[in-house]
């Protein structure tokens, strides 16, 4: 296995990003299509507060999907940056003891030197061979450092 030497290196999950895009489009298209098909008297009966509530929940769904899609792991000379949804953690190389992706797990976990673990959603087990390659690269970087 050749070592990864090109830093910074970023890993992003492919399947969840595609799912977030597709479900986001479906969500907006379904509600938009539903609204268009309503008869005018039904549209007139919907209050501005009801419209705002539906738009709020559509937006909330899009925010959740965006959080899933923006997950990533970036390795640079200083260490790892792990973005899970809207949470970002900066880790120095010395803080990360190991990385594991047990069979059937949705994403790897990083074992830290303080005895805790964090999920690394930037590599997603559902990506199959792509995930295994990313995990191998990340392990090689950890071994180099």
N, C-alpha and C positions, 0 to 999 in steps of 0.2 A: 504494500500500500504506500503510494508516494505521499509525503507529507504536504500539508496545505501550507503554502508559503505566501500566497497572495492575501495580504490583510489590508484593509478590513474585508471580512467575508461575512455575508448575511445569508441566513437560512430562513425561508418563509414556507408555510404549509401551502401546498397547491390545492388539495381537495377542499379544505374549509374556505379558501378564498373564492373558489369557483362556486361553492354552495352559497356563500354570502351574496355574491353577485346575482346568481340566479334567483334566490329567494327574495332578494331586495327588489328585483325587477318584477317578480310575480306578485309581491305584496302591493307595490304601487299600481301595477296594471290591473290587479283584481279589484282593488277599491275604486280606481279610476273608471274601469269598465262597468262596475256595478253602479256607480253614480250616474254615468251616461245613460244607462238603461232605465233608470227610474223615470216614471212619468212626471211631468212638470208639477202636478199637485203634490206628489210625494216630496219633491225637492223643496217646494214652497213650505211644506209642513216641518221641515228640519230647521231647528233654531240655530242661530250662530254659535251658541254654546255647544250644541250637539256636534256641529261641524268641527269646531275647535277640538273637541274631545277625540273625535275620530282621527283628525290630523295629528294630534298629540301622540296617540297610540301608534300610528303608522311611523311617525318620527322616532318614537321609542324603539320600535322594532328595527328600524334602519340603523339607529345608534348601536344597538346590540349586535347586529350583523357586522357593522363596521369594526367594532371591538374585536370580534372573532377574526376578521380578515386582516387586521393590522398587527397581529401577533408575529413576532420575529425574534431571532437570536443573531446578534452581531458580535463577531470576534474582531478585536483589534489588538494593537501592541499592549495596551493597558489592561485588557481583560475582556469580559463578556458584558454585553448589554442585553438583558432579557426583557422583552415587552410582551406581556400577557394581557390582552384586552387594552385597558387604559392604564395599566400599572407598568411602570418601568423601573427595573433594578439594574444598577451598575455593580458589577462584581469584578474584583481583581482576580488575576489568574490564581493567586495563592489561596483565595477563598474557596475555589471549586476543587473538591477532592476527587469526585468522579461523576460520571453521567451514566444513567441506566434507562433502558427502555424494555421493561419486562414484556413477555408475550401477552398480547391482548390489551396492553395499556394504550390509552389514546395518545400520550405524548411522554417524552422522557422526563425524568426528574434529575435535578442536579443536587448532589450531596455536598453540603458546605462544611467548612472546617469547624463551625460552631455546633455541629451536630444536627442542624436543621436541613430540610430539603425544600426546594422550590420546583414547581412545574416549569417546563420549558415548552410552551405551546407553539413555538416557532418551527418545531419539527413535529409532524403529525403522523402517528402510526398508520393511519389510513392511506398514506401516500406510498406504502409498500416499499419497493426497491429504492425509490427516491429518499424515503425516510431512513432506510438502512445506510445508504451512502452518506447522507448528512450526519448521521450518528457516528459513523466511522471517521469522518473528517473531524468532527468535534472531539472525539476521543483522541485522535492523533494530535490535535492542537493541545489538548490537556497534557498529554504525555510529553510533548516538546517543552512545555512550560513548567 
